[in-house]
Amino acid sequence: MRLTVDPGLCQGHNRCTAVAPDLFDIDDEGYATAIGDVPAGSGELAQLAVDNCPEQAITLHRDA
């Protein structure tokens, strides 16, 4: 699984970092960026971050 954040949609609410701080970084302007690959066992936490984004800027890409 892999997380991405659409920078055009992210408004800097940072709810993602509140629920899954190990999966996201915050840039110098306060916007979230995803670490990319989701570590094993963190899938539910990644989905929680997706579900909590008010702008729907986060996508969880599941491996086929």
N, CA, C and O atoms as a GROMACS GRO file, in nm:
protein
  256
    1MET      N    1   0.084  -0.118   0.000
    1MET     CA    2   0.000   0.000   0.000
    1MET      C    3   0.089   0.124   0.000
    1MET      O    4   0.202   0.124   0.050
    2ARG      N    5   0.032   0.230  -0.059
    2ARG     CA    6   0.105   0.356  -0.069
    2ARG      C    7   0.009   0.471  -0.047
    2ARG      O    8  -0.105   0.468  -0.095
    3LEU      N    9   0.053   0.573   0.025
    3LEU     CA   10  -0.026   0.694   0.049
    3LEU      C   11   0.027   0.807  -0.037
    3LEU      O   12   0.147   0.822  -0.056
    4THR      N   13  -0.066   0.888  -0.089
    4THR     CA   14  -0.029   1.012  -0.157
    4THR      C   15  -0.120   1.123  -0.107
    4THR      O   16  -0.233   1.099  -0.066
    5VAL      N   17  -0.068   1.245  -0.114
    5VAL     CA   18  -0.145   1.364  -0.078
    5VAL      C   19  -0.147   1.455  -0.200
    5VAL      O   20  -0.042   1.487  -0.256
    6ASP      N   21  -0.265   1.497  -0.241
    6ASP     CA   22  -0.279   1.589  -0.354
    6ASP      C   23  -0.253   1.731  -0.301
    6ASP      O   24  -0.333   1.784  -0.224
    7PRO      N   25  -0.141   1.792  -0.342
    7PRO     CA   26  -0.108   1.925  -0.289
    7PRO      C   27  -0.208   2.033  -0.332
    7PRO      O   28  -0.217   2.138  -0.268
    8GLY      N   29  -0.281   2.008  -0.439
    8GLY     CA   30  -0.381   2.104  -0.483
    8GLY      C   31  -0.506   2.102  -0.398
    8GLY      O   32  -0.583   2.198  -0.398
    9LEU      N   33  -0.528   1.993  -0.326
    9LEU     CA   34  -0.646   1.980  -0.240
    9LEU      C   35  -0.616   2.003  -0.093
    9LEU      O   36  -0.702   2.050  -0.018
   10CYS      N   37  -0.495   1.971  -0.050
   10CYS     CA   38  -0.458   1.984   0.092
   10CYS      C   39  -0.468   2.129   0.136
   10CYS      O   40  -0.414   2.219   0.071
   11GLN      N   41  -0.538   2.151   0.247
   11GLN     CA   42  -0.555   2.285   0.302
   11GLN      C   43  -0.480   2.304   0.433
   11GLN      O   44  -0.492   2.409   0.497
   12GLY      N   45  -0.402   2.204   0.474
   12GLY     CA   46  -0.320   2.216   0.593
   12GLY      C   47  -0.393   2.194   0.725
   12GLY      O   48  -0.348   2.242   0.829
   13HIS      N   49  -0.505   2.123   0.722
   13HIS     CA   50  -0.576   2.093   0.847
   13HIS      C   51  -0.493   2.000   0.935
   13HIS      O   52  -0.500   2.007   1.058
   14ASN      N   53  -0.416   1.913   0.872
   14ASN     CA   54  -0.323   1.820   0.939
   14ASN      C   55  -0.391   1.720   1.032
   14ASN      O   56  -0.330   1.675   1.129
   15ARG      N   57  -0.514   1.687   1.002
   15ARG     CA   58  -0.579   1.578   1.078
   15ARG      C   59  -0.507   1.447   1.054
   15ARG      O   60  -0.503   1.360   1.141
   16CYS      N   61  -0.449   1.432   0.934
   16CYS     CA   62  -0.377   1.310   0.902
   16CYS      C   63  -0.260   1.289   0.997
   16CYS      O   64  -0.236   1.177   1.044
   17THR      N   65  -0.187   1.395   1.026
   17THR     CA   66  -0.074   1.381   1.117
   17THR      C   67  -0.119   1.362   1.261
   17THR      O   68  -0.045   1.307   1.343
   18ALA      N   69  -0.240   1.406   1.292
   18ALA     CA   70  -0.293   1.385   1.427
   18ALA      C   71  -0.325   1.238   1.450
   18ALA      O   72  -0.304   1.187   1.560
   19VAL      N   73  -0.377   1.170   1.347
   19VAL     CA   74  -0.416   1.030   1.364
   19VAL      C   75  -0.307   0.931   1.323
   19VAL      O   76  -0.305   0.817   1.369
   20ALA      N   77  -0.216   0.976   1.235
   20ALA     CA   78  -0.112   0.885   1.187
   20ALA      C   79   0.019   0.962   1.166
   20ALA      O   80   0.064   0.977   1.053
   21PRO      N   81   0.080   1.011   1.274
   21PRO     CA   82   0.199   1.097   1.261
   21PRO      C   83   0.318   1.030   1.193
   21PRO      O   84   0.401   1.099   1.133
   22ASP      N   85   0.328   0.899   1.200
   22ASP     CA   86   0.441   0.829   1.139
   22ASP      C   87   0.426   0.812   0.988
   22ASP      O   88   0.520   0.771   0.921
   23LEU      N   89   0.308   0.843   0.935
   23LEU     CA   90   0.282   0.822   0.792
   23LEU      C   91   0.289   0.951   0.711
   23LEU      O   92   0.281   0.947   0.588
   24PHE      N   93   0.304   1.066   0.780
   24PHE     CA   94   0.303   1.195   0.711
   24PHE      C   95   0.411   1.286   0.766
   24PHE      O   96   0.454   1.275   0.881
   25ASP      N   97   0.455   1.376   0.680
   25ASP     CA   98   0.544   1.485   0.718
   25ASP      C   99   0.470   1.615   0.690
   25ASP      O  100   0.378   1.618   0.609
   26ILE      N  101   0.512   1.721   0.757
   26ILE     CA  102   0.456   1.853   0.734
   26ILE      C  103   0.566   1.938   0.673
   26ILE      O  104   0.676   1.945   0.726
   27ASP      N  105   0.535   2.003   0.560
   27ASP     CA  106   0.637   2.087   0.496
   27ASP      C  107   0.648   2.222   0.567
   27ASP      O  108   0.577   2.247   0.664
   28ASP      N  109   0.735   2.306   0.519
   28ASP     CA  110   0.762   2.435   0.583
   28ASP      C  111   0.642   2.529   0.581
   28ASP      O  112   0.635   2.623   0.660
   29GLU      N  113   0.547   2.503   0.493
   29GLU     CA  114   0.428   2.588   0.483
   29GLU      C  115   0.308   2.529   0.558
   29GLU      O  116   0.200   2.588   0.558
   30GLY      N  117   0.328   2.413   0.622
   30GLY     CA  118   0.223   2.354   0.703
   30GLY      C  119   0.134   2.254   0.633
   30GLY      O  120   0.030   2.215   0.685
   31TYR      N  121   0.174   2.211   0.513
   31TYR     CA  122   0.094   2.114   0.439
   31TYR      C  123   0.152   1.975   0.453
   31TYR      O  124   0.273   1.957   0.467
   32ALA      N  125   0.065   1.877   0.448
   32ALA     CA  126   0.107   1.739   0.466
   32ALA      C  127   0.163   1.679   0.339
   32ALA      O  128   0.119   1.710   0.228
   33THR      N  129   0.262   1.592   0.357
   33THR     CA  130   0.312   1.507   0.251
   33THR      C  131   0.318   1.366   0.309
   33THR      O  132   0.352   1.347   0.425
   34ALA      N  133   0.285   1.268   0.227
   34ALA     CA  134   0.284   1.130   0.272
   34ALA      C  135   0.424   1.071   0.261
   34ALA      O  136   0.504   1.112   0.176
   35ILE      N  137   0.454   0.974   0.348
   35ILE     CA  138   0.584   0.909   0.343
   35ILE      C  139   0.594   0.815   0.223
   35ILE      O  140   0.704   0.775   0.185
   36GLY      N  141   0.481   0.779   0.165
   36GLY     CA  142   0.480   0.688   0.050
   36GLY      C  143   0.431   0.551   0.090
   36GLY      O  144   0.312   0.533   0.117
   37ASP      N  145   0.522   0.455   0.095
   37ASP     CA  146   0.483   0.318   0.128
   37ASP      C  147   0.438   0.307   0.273
   37ASP      O  148   0.503   0.358   0.365
   38VAL      N  149   0.326   0.240   0.292
   38VAL     CA  150   0.271   0.220   0.426
   38VAL      C  151   0.337   0.098   0.488
   38VAL      O  152   0.333  -0.010   0.429
   39PRO      N  153   0.397   0.113   0.604
   39PRO     CA  154   0.460  -0.003   0.670
   39PRO      C  155   0.358  -0.113   0.700
   39PRO      O  156   0.240  -0.086   0.722
   40ALA      N  157   0.406  -0.236   0.701
   40ALA     CA  158   0.321  -0.350   0.734
   40ALA      C  159   0.254  -0.327   0.868
   40ALA      O  160   0.319  -0.283   0.963
   41GLY      N  161   0.127  -0.355   0.876
   41GLY     CA  162   0.052  -0.340   0.999
   41GLY      C  163  -0.007  -0.201   1.020
   41GLY      O  164  -0.073  -0.178   1.121
   42SER      N  165   0.017  -0.109   0.928
   42SER     CA  166  -0.033   0.028   0.944
   42SER      C  167  -0.146   0.062   0.846
   42SER      O  168  -0.182   0.178   0.831
   43GLY      N  169  -0.201  -0.038   0.782
   43GLY     CA  170  -0.307  -0.016   0.685
   43GLY      C  171  -0.432   0.048   0.744
   43GLY      O  172  -0.490   0.138   0.683
   44GLU      N  173  -0.473   0.003   0.861
   44GLU     CA  174  -0.592   0.061   0.924
   44GLU      C  175  -0.568   0.206   0.964
   44GLU      O  176  -0.657   0.290   0.952
   45LEU      N  177  -0.449   0.237   1.010
   45LEU     CA  178  -0.413   0.373   1.046
   45LEU      C  179  -0.411   0.462   0.922
   45LEU      O  180  -0.456   0.577   0.927
   46ALA      N  181  -0.360   0.411   0.812
   46ALA     CA  182  -0.359   0.485   0.686
   46ALA      C  183  -0.502   0.515   0.641
   46ALA      O  184  -0.531   0.626   0.597
   47GLN      N  185  -0.589   0.417   0.650
   47GLN     CA  186  -0.728   0.438   0.612
   47GLN      C  187  -0.796   0.539   0.703
   47GLN      O  188  -0.879   0.618   0.657
   48LEU      N  189  -0.763   0.538   0.831
   48LEU     CA  190  -0.817   0.636   0.925
   48LEU      C  191  -0.775   0.778   0.885
   48LEU      O  192  -0.855   0.871   0.894
   49ALA      N  193  -0.652   0.794   0.841
   49ALA     CA  194  -0.606   0.925   0.795
   49ALA      C  195  -0.684   0.969   0.671
   49ALA      O  196  -0.724   1.085   0.661
   50VAL      N  197  -0.706   0.877   0.578
   50VAL     CA  198  -0.785   0.907   0.458
   50VAL      C  199  -0.925   0.951   0.498
   50VAL      O  200  -0.976   1.051   0.448
   51ASP      N  201  -0.986   0.877   0.587
   51ASP     CA  202  -1.124   0.905   0.629
   51ASP      C  203  -1.137   1.037   0.704
   51ASP      O  204  -1.244   1.097   0.704
   52ASN      N  205  -1.029   1.083   0.766
   52ASN     CA  206  -1.034   1.207   0.846
   52ASN      C  207  -0.994   1.332   0.770
   52ASN      O  208  -0.996   1.442   0.827
   53CYS      N  209  -0.958   1.319   0.644
   53CYS     CA  210  -0.918   1.436   0.566
   53CYS      C  211  -1.042   1.509   0.515
   53CYS      O  212  -1.116   1.455   0.433
   54PRO      N  213  -1.068   1.631   0.563
   54PRO     CA  214  -1.189   1.702   0.522
   54PRO      C  215  -1.188   1.744   0.375
   54PRO      O  216  -1.293   1.770   0.318
   55GLU      N  217  -1.071   1.751   0.315
   55GLU     CA  218  -1.061   1.792   0.174
   55GLU      C  219  -1.051   1.672   0.080
   55GLU      O  220  -1.045   1.690  -0.042
   56GLN      N  221  -1.048   1.550   0.134
   56GLN     CA  222  -1.031   1.427   0.056
   56GLN      C  223  -0.906   1.435  -0.031
   56GLN      O  224  -0.907   1.396  -0.148
   57ALA      N  225  -0.799   1.487   0.028
   57ALA     CA  226  -0.673   1.506  -0.043
   57ALA      C  227  -0.582   1.384  -0.037
   57ALA      O  228  -0.481   1.378  -0.108
   58ILE      N  229  -0.615   1.287   0.047
   58ILE     CA  230  -0.528   1.171   0.068
   58ILE      C  231  -0.587   1.051  -0.005
   58ILE      O  232  -0.707   1.025   0.002
   59THR      N  233  -0.499   0.979  -0.074
   59THR     CA  234  -0.541   0.856  -0.142
   59THR      C  235  -0.455   0.741  -0.092
   59THR      O  236  -0.333   0.752  -0.080
   60LEU      N  237  -0.522   0.631  -0.062
   60LEU     CA  238  -0.453   0.508  -0.022
   60LEU      C  239  -0.459   0.414  -0.143
   60LEU      O  240  -0.566   0.367  -0.181
   61HIS      N  241  -0.344   0.388  -0.200
   61HIS     CA  242  -0.333   0.301  -0.316
   61HIS      C  243  -0.303   0.160  -0.265
   61HIS      O  244  -0.198   0.134  -0.207
   62ARG      N  245  -0.395   0.071  -0.288
   62ARG     CA  246  -0.377  -0.068  -0.244
   62ARG      C  247  -0.313  -0.148  -0.357
   62ARG      O  248  -0.350  -0.132  -0.474
   63ASP      N  249  -0.218  -0.232  -0.321
   63ASP     CA  250  -0.153  -0.315  -0.422
   63ASP      C  251  -0.253  -0.412  -0.481
   63ASP      O  252  -0.340  -0.465  -0.411
   64ALA      N  253  -0.240  -0.434  -0.608
   64ALA     CA  254  -0.334  -0.524  -0.677
   64ALA      C  255  -0.300  -0.670  -0.653
   64ALA      O  256  -0.368  -0.758  -0.704
   0.00000   0.00000   0.00000
